[in-house]
Amino acid sequence: MGTLKRHGCRRTWSLLFFAILMLHSLAIYLFTRGFLLTRTELDVHSHQDDHTGIGPGCSSWPPPAVDRLVIVVLDALRFDFVAPSTFFQEKQPWMDKLKVLQKLAADEKTSARIFKALADPPTTSLQRLKALTTGGLPTFIDVGNSFGAPAIAEDNIMHQFIKNGKRVVMMGDDTWIQLYPDHFNKSYPYPSFNVKDLDTVDNGVIEHLLPSLRKTDWDVLIAHFLGVDHAGHIFGVDSTPMIQKLEQYNQILEDVIDMLKSLSTPGGPHENTLLLVMGDHGQTLNGDHGGGTAEEVETSLFAWSPKTPPNDVLSVLGKSSCNVDLHGKEVCVSTMQQLDFAVTVAALLGIPFPFGSIGRVNQELYALSAGTWDYRNDCTKQNDLVAWMQRYAEALCVNCWQVKRYIDLYSASSVIGFRVEDLNHVADLYSKAQANWSSVLRSTCPSETGSQDELKESVNKEHTSSALRLQIDAYSDFLESFAKLARSAWTEFDLWLMGIGLSLMILSVSTQACMLMKLNTFNQTSDKEIASSSFTPKIFFAFALVAIRAASFLSNSYILAEGRVGHFLLATSCIANVWHSATKGTFVIEEFAFLLLNILIRFGIEFGMSKQISGAIVSNDHPVSIICGLFGSSFCSDLMEIFPIISLTLLVCIILKCLSFAVSQRFLKYFVMSGSILSYTFIAIHWASESSLFSHAIAIREIGISLAPRLVYAIGGLSLVISLLYRLFGSADRLKVNERITSLSTAMLCSWSPTILLLLGRQGPFVALICMTIAWCIIKLQQKHQREFKLDREIYVADYISVTQWSLLAVCLFYLTGHWCTFDGLRYGAAFIGFDHFQIIRQGLLLSIDTFGVSHILPVFSLPFIAICWHNSASKNNKVLLIYGLITSTTTTLTIICVTIQRRHLMVWGLFAPKYVFDAIGLLLTDLLVVMASLYYS
């Protein structure tokens, strides 16, 4: 009967944890549906014969200005890769490598220009390509599709190319094929997600680019290079591979420009071709992108036309940002929004604008095409600035009409749409601009009849020029106002779904808290008074730590500094222990070790978070800089090579020692020990293969780089299977509960640890040593607390503080290992350790293990050590799991509340939304692991 009762109790706990998982899943699903809604995509396309509603003077789409278009996309092209170094405060090694573009911008001012192109976050490649081709703003929800891009159904320039007879050739990044599977006459796609491969995609583009330029079977050519993006992800911006890639690109672009020049003679295939060299987004110094920092959103666009426009183009281009280059020649740089790219390209090629485009035909890019200056009508015969301004104003007239009809249809079709006041404001701007356009037309062409002499006499050139400038400004105000409105209020929040999801989360937290309060009823009257005197302040202190951390999410600055906040609270709990012991006179070595390790964690977090610092170098007052300054940079580099080996050796010794004592069952002990020895040996071989040690032994190097990691994964998987089989079929009757759980916990942790450590890289052993030592300190301090109050083993008081420290340690480890809660904080390189080719399930699993290994998987599966350190009862383990789950639920609930409050914040999509996504995934993963741990350890 006792056995049946215990099994029933264990099943009850597992069902409870599963119910919590289901409740959280429903809450997250509902809140996400309300918060991360994509904008309504209208299944409407522009057509060549669309004329309804276009006003006088712009009764049709703009005529074509270029015959052919060459688009060279250099993925993750930073602005300082293209602009001369004289535009920046300090020259860096990666600057001035694309010399051919700088030379053209300096020597051919009327036909070549460098632009600083500003992208809208998020800056993942999928969203940038989608925004570039549709002319719309990216939506946050599309981040999840970056590894499996769906075909785009919304109107876009690729669709307009095909519908209007433009032949398109593509080579390079295969994301184009995923987005536009049926839009290319010829395509040469190459796999894009192996970030360790710097050359396959680029070499494929090089193979087809120059031969294609000689052919006449295309109108639009797209060449998408990936080497710079991958070099950034793996090596960073300030690295030799990055500089080599930029120098390679310079040579390629020089060959492309030379060929276009040679074939641009009158009657040649490139007489009226426009070359665009552009990036889809920028990248941080660490090579990441996805967020909204200046480094990520600032990319570059270079435009060059072999056919030179008249000198009047300089009046359009202006000199707002000019400087001399390294050769003393003046170079001017303009600024444009990437939002304007699609509509500008459509205007240059004379095709209908994408229906959902909300950008503006860029004035300077439009002027660089010599074809836009070949303008004639009945009123203006001359080929000069006034004639060009009238043509540009007509293009803007159509541009505004297109955006206005999109606004009208979107407002009528969307569930929520825009606010009435905002719609009235933009409608008023449009009406005023159109009314003004009618008067401008009357001044430039006052009569449909009359002699040419009468027309010449009636047109005052200066007055016309001024009127056209005002008209262009009026149209620009309308377009910029709506773009600003869309950026501030594009996402449709369903407050009902958000409210229901938030209410379910609050219900879950309240229910878990009530359960814990009931479970803390003490059975023995004599011990109750002793325990209660300690219980109340400790639970309040634990609650305060969790509440302070959760409340900090209201500030974007504290979200950026979350690792430091977590460390501060962990250190606070440590100092509180020290102060308590000092007052009692019972100071122990574990408290000193805990305090010392907190200092090491602080430096480690600073080192990990230094990857987020936007700047060429770490500041002089940065802790990492201080250490290197004291001992020298060569010492730091040598330490980074030697320390991982020393740490790994020490770690293996500790693990083997623990295994010999912790695992009681002989077969399980020796199997796990053998697997651990083999795994860590293969890890050492893998690291040695990546160094110069085996640079000449190619076969050994290949085995170490590819085969060794796969063997580590295989051994880890086999160890998990053996552990589960032991749990199901092992004889547990001869073992005490704590001995059994210790064996299971150790086997589980040893199965996961080598894979996680391998994915973390050379920092892994150091992180593991810190984690193990602090865990040991927490357990020892809990035992000390129990002894101080002479509590019965059934009275459970200290777990709240211990589990809270365990949770804060997990947060610190997340940031210590170089992660942070934005999509550019994902370490994509870890997903390809041991593999060269992309497979979405395999690489997604490895990326998930790297991201959540030290912060979720290991902490949850190691929680039983807190429960069994003093109590010989499995039910205490479930209480610890419940406490840990409550802490995670509380922080996630506060994250949801903060995101709801800050949903109109400037940084909502760049910071608050990624934080919510990471916390929501972390909560569901924690709940799932808690369910698994409850079943495994029961």
N, C-alpha and C positions, 0 to 999 in steps of 0.2 A: 504493500500500500504506500509506503514511504517513497519507493522508487517512482511509482505512478504519479504520486503527487508532485515530485520534483520535476518529472518530465512535463506534466501539465503546466507547472509554473514557468518552465523554460519556454514552452510553446506560447504562453501568454505574453511573455516579454517580446518574443520575436514578432508575434502578431501586432503588438503595440507599436514596435518600431516600424513595421511595414505600413501600418495605418498612418503613422506620422509622415512616412515617405510619400504615400499617396496624397495626403492632405497638402503637403508642400508642393508636390508636382502640380496639383490642380491650381493652387494659389499662384505659383510661378507662371503657369500657362495663361491664366486669366489676366494677370498683371501685364505679362509680356504682350499679349494680344492688344491690350489697351494702350501700352506705352510705346512699343516698337512697331507700330503700324507703318507700313510703307505708304507713300502717297498714292492716290488713286491714279493708275496708269490708264489713259484713255486709248481705246483701240480705234483711233482715228488717224488717218494719214493725209498729208497734204498732196495735192494733185496739180499738174501743170495747168489745168484749165480752171483753177480756183480764182475767181475774180469778184465774187459777191462781197460787197461791203468795202472794197478798196476804193479810196477816194480819188479824185481827179489828180492827174500828174503821176500816179503810180498804179496804173490799172493792170499791171502784170508783174511777174517775178523779174528781178534784175537780169539783164542780158549777160551772157558769159564774158568774163574778162581774161580767163586763161584757158588754154587748150588742154594742158596736161598738168597733173599734180603729183609730185614726189614727196611722200611723207616718210621721214626717217625718225623712228621712235627710239630714243636711247633711254631705256627703263631706269628710273630713279636718278635722272639727270639733275643734279643740284645746280642752283643758279651760279654758284662760284666755280663750277666746272667750265662755264662758257664765258662769263664776263671777265674782263681783264682784272688782274690782281690789284691794280691801282684803284679799283672801286671799293676796296676793303681796307680795314685798318691795318691788317697784318698779312703779309704774303705767306701762303701755306704750300706745302709740297705738291698738292694736287691741282693747284691753280695754273693757268696759262698753258695747259696741255693741248687744248683744242685750238691751236694757233691759226689754222686755216680759216676758222669762223671769225676770229678777231681781226685777221688781216683783211678779209672781205668787208667787214663792218667799218673798218678804218679807211679802206681805199675806195670803196664803192658805196658812198653814203646814200646815193639816190636809189639804189636797188638792193641794198643789204641792211639788215637791222637785227640787233639783239633785243629780245624782249624778256623781261621778268614775268613769267606766267604764274598766276596765283590760282592754285587748286582749292576746291572746297573739300574739307574733311568729311568722312574718313578717307585716308589716302592709300587704300589698298588698290592693287592694280585693276581688279575687276570693276570697282566702282568708278575709277578714273576713266577707263576705256568706255564704260557705259555713258558717263557724263559727257565725255568728249564727243561721242557720236550722236547722242540724243539732244544735247544742248540743255539738259535739265540738271537739277541738283541731285547728288547722290543720296541714297537713303541708307540709314544705319543698318537696317536688317539685312542688307546685301552682303555684309561682312562675312556671314556664315557661308555664303556661296563662293567665296574666293577660291576654294579648292575644288569646286564643281560648278562652273558657271553655266547657268541656264541660257538658252537662246533668248535674245531680246526681241520682244514682240512690239514694243513701243516704237513709234515712228523715229527714224534716225537717218543720218546721211548715207549709211551703207544701203539702206532700202531705197533711198532716193537715187543713188548712183545707178542701181540696177533698173529701176523703173524708168529712168530717163536715158537709158542707152549708154551709160558709162561703163566701160570695161575695167574691172578691178583685179589687180594682182597683189597677193600677199605672201610674205615670207617672214619666218621667225616665230615668235611666241604663239603657241597653239591656242592661247586663250581667244584669239580672234576667230578661230574655227568654231570654238564652243559657243561664242556669242552670236556669230553670223555663219551658220553652217552652209547656207545656200547662196551666198552673196559674192562669191569670187569666181572669176573666169579661170584663174589659175591660183594655186596655193601651194606653198612649201612650208608646212607647219613642223615645228620641233618641240618636244616636251619641255615644259618650262619650270617644273617644280623641284627639280634637283638642284638646290642652291649651291651644292658643292661643285657642280659642273659649270665652269666659267666659259667654256669654249664651244660646246656642241651647237647651241642655237646660233651663236655669232658666226661660226664657220659655215653653217648652212646658209645664213643670209649672205655672207660674202660670196659664196659659190654661185648664187643666183642673181645678185644685185646688178653687177656691171653688165653681164650678158642681157639682162632684161631691159636695161636702159637703152641698149642698141635697137631693141625691137619696137615695132609700132602697133602691137596688138593689145595695147592697154591705154587707158586714159588716166587711171589713178593707180599709183604703186605705193604699197605700204611695206616698209622694212622695219621690223621690230627687233632690236638688239636687247640682250638680257645680261651681258657680262658685267656691267657696272653694278646692277642691282645685286647679282649674286656675289660679286667681290665685296660689296658692302656688308651683306649679311654674314659672310664668313670671316672676312679680315678687317672690316671697318674701312672708313674713308682714308685715313692716314696710313696707307699700307702700300707695299711694293706692287702687289697684284692690281690694286686699283689704278695706280699710276701707269702701269703697263697697259691696262685696258684702255685708258684715256688716250695714250699715245697710239695704240692700235686704231682707235676710232678716228683720230686725227688723220692718219694715213688713208683710211677708208673714205672719209669725207673729202679729202683732197682728190682722190681718184674719181669720186662721184662728180665733184664740181668740174674737174678738168674734162670729163666726158660730156657733161651737159654743155660746157662752153664750146667744145669742138663740134657739137651737133646743134648749135643754136644759131647757125648762120641763116640768112633769109631762105625760106623754103625747107629748112632742116626740121627734123622731128621735134626738137626742143626749142624752136624759135620763140614760143610763147608758153614756156613751162615755168611753174613756180616750185621752188624747193623749200620744204619746211623741215627743219631738224628740231626735234622737241622731246621733252620728257613728259611722262604721264604724272609724275610726282617727284618730290625730292627725297632726301633721306637724312637721318641724323648722323653724327660722326661715328656712331656705333653701327651704322648701316641699316637701321630699322626705319620703318615707315608704317603708316596706318592712322596716326593721330593727327592733331591739328597744330603742332608747333611750327614756328616759322621755317625751320629747316625742312620740314616735311611738305609743307604746302607751297613753298617757293621753288619752282622749277624754272626751266628756260625754254624759250622758243626762238629759233633763228630762221629768218625768212630771207630768201634771195631770189631775184628774178634775172635771168640772163638778158632779158629785154629791158633796157634801162628806161625808166619813166623820165619825164621832163624835170628840169631843176625846180619847178614849182612844188615838187613833192616835198622838198625840205621845209616849206611853209606849213605843210600838214604834219610832218614828223616832229618838228620842233626840236628844242635842245634843253628839255627839262632836266635831264640827267646825263651830263657829258663829262668826260675826263680823258686825259691822255693815256695811251697804253705804254708799255715798256719801251717802245720805239719812238715815243714822242708824238705819235699821231692821235688825233682826236677820235674817240669812240663814244657814240651816244647810245643810251639804253632806254627803252620804253617799257611801260608796264601794261599788262593786259590781264583780263580774267579768262581762265580756261573755259568758263561758261560761254564765252563769246566765240569759241573755236568753231562749233558746228555751223552756226548761222553764217559766219564769215566765209567758211569754205563753200557753203551752199551758194552764197552770193557771187563768189568768184567763178564758180563753175556754171552758174546760171540754172540751177536746179531749185525746185521748191524747198522752202525751209522746213525742217522737221516740225510736225504739228505741236509737239510739246516743248520746243525750244523756247527758252526765255532769255537768251543772251542777246547781245547787241552786235551788229556788224562792226567789227573793230576798225576804227578810222585809219589808223596807221598801217595796219596789215593790208587793208583794202587798197590804200594808196600805193603800196609798194609794187602792185601789179600794174605794168605799163598799159594793159588793156583797159583799165578803168579810166584812163586819160583820153582814150579814143572815143570821144563823146560828140554826138551831133544831134541836134533837133531843129525844129523850124525857127526857134527863137535864138539859139546860141550856136553860132558857127565856129567860134574860135576854140582852139585846143589849149585852154589855160586853166588857171585855178578856179575861176568862177564856174566854168563848165564842169569841172570835176566835182565841185561842191554841190552843184545841182544834181549830178548823177548820184552822189553819195546820199543826199537828202532824199532822193526818190527811193534808194535802197532802204533807208531808215523808215520811210513811210510804209513800205511793204512789211518791214520788220515789225513795226508797231502794230499794224493791222493784224499780223499773224499772232502776236502775243495777246492782243486784245480778244481775238476770237477764241484763243485757248483759255483765257481767263473766264470768259462768259460760259463756255461749255464745261470747264472744270467746276465752276461754282454751281452750275445746274446739276452736274452729275455726281459730285462728291457728297458724302454724307454730311460732312461738317462745312467744308469749304473755308472761305476767308470771312473775316468780320465785315459787316455791312459798312462800317465807317472806312475801313481800309479800301474796300472795293469802290466806294464813292470817291475816295481821294484819287485813286489811279484812273478812274473813269473821267474825272474832271480834268486831270492832266492830259489825257488822250484827246478829249473834246477840244481843249484849248489849243493843243498842238495841231490838230486837223484844221481848226478854224484859221489858225495863223498860216498854215500851208496854203490854203486857198488864196489868201491875200498875197503871199509870196509869189504864187503862180501868176496872179494878175499883174504884178509888178515886173516880172521877168518876161512875160508873154502877154501883153495887154490886149492883143487883138488877134483873131484868127485870120484876118484879112489885112490887106495893105501892102505897100511895097516894102522892099527890104530896107530902103533908106528911112522910111517912117519908123520901122522897128528899131533901127540903130539909134535914131534920135530919141526914141521913147525909153530906151533902156539906159539907166544910169548905172554904170558898172560898179561904182563904189557903193551905191545904195543897195544894189542887188547882192553884193558880197556880204554886206552887213546883215541884210535880211536872211540870207541863207545860213549864216553863222547862228543867228538867233533861232532859226528853225531847227537846225541840227541840235542845238542845246535843248530845245523843247522836247524833241523826240528822245534825246538821251536822258533827260530828266524822267520821262515816263518809264523808259526801260529800266533805268537804275532804281527807281522807286519800287517797281514791282519785284525786281530781283532782290532788293533788300527785304521787302515784305515776305517773299518766299523763303528767304534764309531764316527769318525770325519766326515764322509761323507755319512752316511747310508741313511738319508732321501733325497728323490728326490724333489727338489724345482722346481715347474713349474713357472718360472719367468713371463711368459706371463699372466697367470691367476692372479698371485699376483699383477702384474702391473695394470691389468684392475680393479681389486678390489680396489686397492689404488687410482686409478684415479677417480673411482666413488665416493669414500669417499671425495676426494678433491673437486669434483664437487658439492657434497651435501653441504659441509661446505661453499664453495664460494657462492652458491645460497642462503643459509639461511642468510649469512652475508649481501648480497646485498638487500635482502628483508627487513631486519631490518633497513638498512640505508635509504631505501625509506620510511619506516613507520615512521621514525623520522623527517619527514618534518614538520615544524611548521607552523601553520595556521596564527598566529597573529604576525605581524611585530614588534609590541612593545615588545612582550615577547620573540621573537626569539633571540634578542641580549643578553638578560639576560640569557636565557637557554643555548645558544651556549657557553657562557663563562664558564659554568659549565660542559656542555655536553662533550666537547672534552677531557679535562684532565681526566674526570671520566671514559669515555669509554676506553681511553688509559690505565688507571690504571687497569681496569677490565681485559682488554686484556693481560696486562703484568702478572697479577696473573695466568691466565689460561695458558699462554705460558710458564711461568717458571715451573709450575707443569708438563706440558706435556713434556717439554724438559728434565726434570729430569729422564724420563724413559729410556734415553740412557745409564744410568749407573745402573748396577745391584745392587750396594750399595744403590742408591737412591730408587730403587724399593723396596728393603727390608725395607727402612725407609720411605715409602710413607706416612704412617700415620703422622709421624713427619713433613714431608714436607708440607702436607696439613694443619696441625695445625700451622706451621710457617707462611704460607701465610694467613690463617685466622686471626692470631694474628697481622700480618702486616697490614691487612686492618683495624683492630680494632685500632691499634696505629695511623694509618693515620687519622682515624676519630677523635681520641683524639687530635692529633696535630692540625688538622684543627679547632676544637672547641676552643682549647687553644688560637690560633691566633685570633679568632673572639670574644673570651670572652663569649662563649655560651655553656660552659661545662654542661652536664646534667647527671642525675643519671644513665640513660640507658647505657651510655658509660663506666662508672665505673663498672657497673654490667657485661657488655660485656667483659671488660678486666679481671675481676675477674674469670668469667666462663672459659675464655681461659686458665687460670692457672690450673683450675680444669680439663679441658679437657687434658692438657698436662700430668698431673699425671695419668689420666685415660687411655690415650693411652699407656703410659709406662707400666702400669699394664697389659693392654690387650696384648701388644706386648712382655711382659716378657715371655709369653708362647713359644715364638720362640727362646728364649735364650738357647743355647746348653751348659749345665753345670748343676751341681748338685744343685746349689743355685743361687739366684740372686746376682749380684755383690754388694759389699759394697757401691759403689757410686751410685747405682740405686735409684731413688726417692722412690720407694716402700720400699726398705731396710732402707732408711733414716727415713721415717715416723715410721716404726716399731721399729727402733732403738731408736727414741725419746720417744715413748710412751710404748714400750714393746710389745712382741709378743702376750701376752695374751689379751692386749687391742685390737690388730688387729683382733684376732679371735672373740672376743666378738662383736666388731664393725661389722664384717661381718655377724653376726647372727641378730643383732638388727637393723642395718641400713636399710635393705630391708623392714622391717615392717614399720618403720617410714616413709620411702620414699613412700611406697605404700599408706599409710593412707593420707599423704599430697597430693599425686597425685590424689587420688579419690576426695578429697575435691576441688582441683583446677578444675578438669574436670566437676564436678557437678555445680560448680559456673559458669564456662564458658558455659555450656549447658543451664543454666537458662537464660542467656543473649543472646547467639548466635542463638539459634533455635527459630524461631517465631511461627511455626505451632505447635499447642498444642499436637496433637496426636504423631507427630514425636518426639517432645521434651520429653514427658513422656515415650515413648517406648524406646528411646535411653538411657535415664537416668536409667530406670529400668534394661535394658540389661547391662549397664555399672556396676551398683551396683552388680548385680548377677555375672557377669563375674569376677570382682575383688574379690568378696567373694570366689568364687570357686578357684581362683588363691591362695588366702591366705590358704584355706583348703588344697590345693595340696602341698604347701610348708610345712605346718604343718605336713602333713602325711609323708613327706620325712625326717622329723627330728625325734628325739627320743620321742617327745611328745605323739604320739600314738603308740609307739612300742609294747605295750601289747594289744591294741585294733585292732586285725587283720582285722576285718570286716570294721571298719572305715578307717583303713589305705589303704585297697584295694580300697574303694570308692574314697578316696582322691587322690590316685596315678593314677588310671585308669579312673574313671568316671568323676571326676571334670574337667580334661583337655578336655574331649570330649564334655562336656556341654559348656565349653568356646568356642570351635570351632563351636558348633551348634548355640549358641547365636550370634556369630560373623557373621556366614553365613546368619542367619535370619535377622540380622540388615542390612546387605548388600542388601538383597532382598527388605526389607521395604524401604530403602533409594532409590533404583531404582524405585520402584513403586511410591513413592512420587514424584520423578523427572518426571515420565511419566504422572501421573494423578493428581498430586497436583495442587491446584489453586495458580498460580504465579502472577496473575494480580494485586492482592491487595498489593504485596510486591515490594519494590524497588529492583533493580538488585543486589545491594550489600547485602541486607538483605537475598535475596533468595540464593545467592552464599554462604554466610556465613552459612546458615542453611544446605545447601547441603554438604559443606566442613566439618563442624563439625560432621554431621551424618556419613559421609564416614570415617573420621579419628577415630571416636569412634567405628566404626564397625571393623576396622583393628587392632587397638591398643592392645586390650586384648590378642589376639592370638599372636601377635608379642612379646609382653611383656612376656607372658608365656614361649614362646620358648627361649627367651633370658636368662631366669632364674632369679636369685635373683638380678642380676645387672640391670634388666629391668626398675624398677621404677626410679632408679637414672639416667639412660640414658634418660628416658622420661622427667624427670624434667629439665635436662640440655637442651634437645632439645626444650622444650616448652619455657624456659626462654630466650634462645638465639634467638629463633624465635620472641619472643615478643620484644627483644632489636632491632633486625634488622628492624622490622616494625616501631617501635617508632622512630628510627633514620632516617628512610626514610621520615616519616611525618615531622620530624624536618627540614630535608633538603628542603622539599617543602615549608615550612613556611619561611625559611631563604631567599629564592629567590623569594617569593611571586608569585609563578607560578600559572597559570591557571590550572584547573583540567584536561584539555585536553592535557597539555604539560607533556611529560613523559621522565624524565631525569634520575632519580636515580636508575632505575630498574637494570641497568647493574651491579652496585656495589652490590646491595641487592641480586640479583639472583646469582651472583658469590659467595657471602658469603654463600648463601643457599647451593650452590653446594659444597663448601669447608666444610661446616658443615656436609653434608652427608658423605663425605670422612672420616672425623674425627670420626663420629659415627660408621662407618664400622669397623675401627680399635679399637675404644674404647670398642666395644663389643667383642673383642677377635677374630675377623676374620682377615684373610689376603689372598692375591691373590695367594695361592697355594692350591693344593688339600688336603694337610694335614692341611690346615686351615679351612676346612669344619667341622662343629660341628655335627657329625653324631648322637650324643646322642639326640640332639633336635628333630630329626625325629621320635623318639620313645617315646616322652612324651605323655602318655595316651594310648600307644599301646605296646604290647609285641611281635607281629608277623610282619614280613616284607611283605608289599604289595607295589610294585614298584611305583604305581601312588600316593598312599596316602603318603608314606614316602618321595617320591621325592618332592611332593608339600610342605610338612612341612619343609623339608630341604631347599627348595628354599625360602620360606617365612622367615625362620630364617636368611638365608644368605643375602637376598636383602631387608628385611623388613624396617630396619632403614635407609638404604643407598639409596633406590630407591622408594619403595612404598609410605612410609609416606612423604618424601620430595616432590614428584611430586603432590600428592593429596592435599598437604598443600600450594602449590604455589599460589592459588587464594588469600590467605590472603595478599600477597604483592600487588596484583593488586587492591583489593577492599579497602585497608586501606585508600586510598585517592580519588580513582576514582569510580564514579558511572556508570561504563561502562563495559560490558562483553568483549568487544573487547580488552581491556587492559589485561584481563586475558590470552587471546590467545597470546598476545605479550610476556607476561612473560613466557608462555610455550615454545614459539619459542626461546627465549633467553636461557632458561635452556637446551633445546634440542641442541642448537648450541654449548653450553659449553661442553656437553657430547660428541657431534660429534667431536669437535676439539680435545679433549683429546684422544678419541679412534683413530682418524686419526693419531695423533702423536705416539700413541702406535704401530700402524701398521707400520709406517715409521721406528720406532726404532727396531721393530722385524725384519723387512726386512734388515736393516743395520747389525743387530747382529745375523743373521741367522746361522753364523758359529762360534758364541761365545761358549765358553766352557759351559756356563750356559744356553744355549738357551732352552733346554728341561726342565731343573730344575727350571728356573725362568722366562725367557722372554715369553716362550710359555704359561705357566699358566696365566701370566699377560694378555696376549692377549686374552685368552679364557674368563677370567672373565670380561675384558673390553668389548669384543664383545657381550657377553650375556647381560651385563649391559646396553649397548647401545640399543640393540633390545628391552629389557624390558622397558627401559625409553621411547623409541618411542611408544611402545604399550600403556604404561600408559598415555602418552601425548595424544594419540588418544582418549583413554577412558575418560580422564579428559576433553578434549575439547567437547566431546559429552555430558558428564554428567553435566558440568557446563554451557553449552551454553543455 
